Amino acid sequence: MAAARWRGQNRGAELGSPPKMLMKAASDSLSALALGHQADLAILRAEYDPPPPSPSPGRTGPGLPPAPPGAPPTGTAPGR
């Protein structure tokens, strides 16, 4: 690929000529390698970097203890 580009043979070459065919073959092989690399990364990330667990329903916020079962709701209290 570098030799054909360096000599400038692929610029004015016809579509079925050897320099164009060489450039297309090199491009296709690089595309296949890039797709394989992306698939490998996706598999590795799924295995070794799983998403964080979702918070449990009884939690009020990150790092806070769960609310007691019979606790009144927080917020403004009705007027007395």
Residue frames relative to the residue before (quaternion, step in Angstrom):
aa qw qx qy qz dx dy dz
M 1.0000 0.0000 0.0000 0.0000 0.00 0.00 0.00
A 0.6866 0.4782 -0.2946 0.4616 3.59 0.84 -0.92
A 0.6343 0.5371 -0.3411 0.4392 3.60 1.02 -0.74
A 0.6694 0.4839 -0.3087 0.4717 3.60 0.90 -0.85
R 0.6593 0.4909 -0.3130 0.4757 3.58 0.98 -0.75
W 0.6530 0.5356 -0.3158 0.4324 3.58 0.94 -0.88
R 0.7148 0.4339 -0.2512 0.4875 3.57 0.93 -0.84
G 0.4243 -0.7151 0.4621 0.3082 3.59 1.21 -0.28
Q 0.3792 0.7599 -0.4660 0.2483 3.59 1.20 0.26
N 0.6838 0.5102 -0.3065 0.4221 3.59 1.04 -0.56
R 0.5245 0.6630 -0.4153 0.3360 3.62 1.15 -0.27
G 0.8187 0.2048 -0.0975 0.5275 3.58 0.66 -1.03
A 0.4280 0.7240 -0.4554 0.2920 3.59 1.22 0.16
E 0.5327 -0.6142 0.4813 0.3276 3.52 -1.20 0.60
L 0.6988 -0.5181 0.3102 0.3834 3.54 -1.26 0.50
G 0.7723 0.3488 -0.1993 0.4920 3.64 0.89 -0.78
S 0.4404 0.7129 -0.4515 0.3065 3.60 1.22 0.14
P 0.6685 -0.5313 0.3406 0.3935 3.60 -1.16 0.52
P 0.6567 0.4937 -0.3593 0.4427 3.68 0.83 -0.69
K 0.6586 0.4910 -0.3116 0.4776 3.61 1.00 -0.78
M 0.6446 0.5142 -0.3223 0.4651 3.57 1.01 -0.80
L 0.6324 0.5274 -0.3228 0.4665 3.59 1.04 -0.77
M 0.6653 0.4934 -0.3036 0.4708 3.59 0.92 -0.87
K 0.6542 0.5019 -0.3204 0.4663 3.61 0.96 -0.80
A 0.6487 0.5108 -0.3214 0.4636 3.60 0.94 -0.83
A 0.6547 0.4985 -0.3125 0.4745 3.58 0.95 -0.84
S 0.6554 0.5091 -0.3112 0.4631 3.59 0.93 -0.83
D 0.6574 0.5106 -0.3086 0.4604 3.59 0.95 -0.86
S 0.6716 0.4870 -0.3100 0.4644 3.58 0.93 -0.84
L 0.6391 0.5069 -0.3326 0.4732 3.60 1.04 -0.68
S 0.6254 0.5301 -0.3387 0.4617 3.59 1.04 -0.71
A 0.6553 0.5014 -0.3121 0.4709 3.59 0.95 -0.84
L 0.6485 0.5053 -0.3206 0.4705 3.59 0.97 -0.77
A 0.6473 0.5161 -0.3223 0.4591 3.60 0.99 -0.79
L 0.6464 0.5085 -0.3234 0.4680 3.60 0.98 -0.78
G 0.6450 0.5139 -0.3144 0.4702 3.58 0.99 -0.82
H 0.6438 0.5231 -0.3157 0.4607 3.57 0.98 -0.83
Q 0.6559 0.5029 -0.3120 0.4685 3.61 0.94 -0.84
A 0.6509 0.5069 -0.3178 0.4673 3.58 0.98 -0.80
D 0.6354 0.5242 -0.3281 0.4625 3.60 0.98 -0.80
L 0.6627 0.5002 -0.3095 0.4635 3.58 0.92 -0.87
A 0.6447 0.5213 -0.3281 0.4527 3.59 0.96 -0.80
I 0.6548 0.5028 -0.3092 0.4721 3.59 0.98 -0.84
L 0.6694 0.4948 -0.3034 0.4637 3.59 0.90 -0.89
R 0.6583 0.4996 -0.3216 0.4623 3.61 0.93 -0.81
A 0.6436 0.5159 -0.3280 0.4605 3.59 0.98 -0.78
E 0.6978 0.4749 -0.2717 0.4624 3.59 1.01 -0.76
Y 0.8329 0.2668 -0.0989 0.4746 3.57 0.73 -1.05
D 0.7596 0.2611 -0.1750 0.5694 3.61 1.19 -0.19
P 0.0108 0.8367 -0.5472 0.0178 3.60 0.56 1.13
P 0.6062 -0.5510 0.4060 0.4051 3.60 -1.16 0.41
P 0.5818 -0.5853 0.4123 0.3861 3.61 -1.09 0.54
P 0.5529 -0.6160 0.4282 0.3627 3.61 -1.06 0.61
S 0.5058 -0.6411 0.4763 0.3261 3.55 -1.09 0.65
P 0.5566 -0.6170 0.4226 0.3619 3.62 -1.04 0.64
S 0.5185 -0.6362 0.4698 0.3251 3.56 -1.12 0.68
P 0.6191 -0.6070 0.3461 0.3585 3.62 -1.05 0.65
G 0.6792 0.5081 -0.3027 0.4346 3.65 1.08 -0.56
R 0.5527 0.6224 -0.3967 0.3870 3.61 1.20 -0.10
T 0.3347 -0.7481 0.5389 0.1946 3.57 -1.09 0.75
G 0.7939 -0.1137 0.0825 0.5915 3.58 1.19 -0.31
P 0.6613 -0.5012 0.3481 0.4362 3.58 -1.19 0.17
G 0.8379 0.1874 -0.1567 0.4882 3.56 -0.88 0.97
L 0.6093 0.5446 -0.3636 0.4471 3.63 1.22 0.06
P 0.5108 -0.6358 0.4647 0.3449 3.60 -1.05 0.62
P 0.6048 -0.5581 0.4014 0.4020 3.59 -1.16 0.40
A 0.5494 -0.6080 0.4608 0.3407 3.56 -1.17 0.58
P 0.5306 -0.6123 0.4636 0.3586 3.61 -1.04 0.67
P 0.6279 -0.5933 0.3451 0.3670 3.59 -1.06 0.67
G 0.7963 0.2989 -0.1709 0.4973 3.66 0.88 -0.79
A 0.3490 0.7618 -0.4887 0.2431 3.61 1.15 0.36
P 0.4706 -0.6563 0.4966 0.3180 3.60 -1.02 0.73
P 0.5862 -0.5802 0.4108 0.3886 3.61 -1.09 0.51
T 0.4292 -0.6849 0.5241 0.2685 3.56 -1.09 0.69
G 0.4618 0.6462 -0.5153 0.3220 3.54 -1.19 0.48
T 0.7232 -0.3964 0.2985 0.4803 3.55 -1.20 -0.37
A 0.3718 -0.7212 0.5429 0.2166 3.55 -0.95 0.89
P 0.5379 -0.6105 0.4547 0.3623 3.60 -1.06 0.59
G 0.6037 -0.5829 0.4065 0.3613 3.58 -1.12 0.64
R 0.2806 -0.7770 0.5428 0.1514 3.56 -1.04 0.78
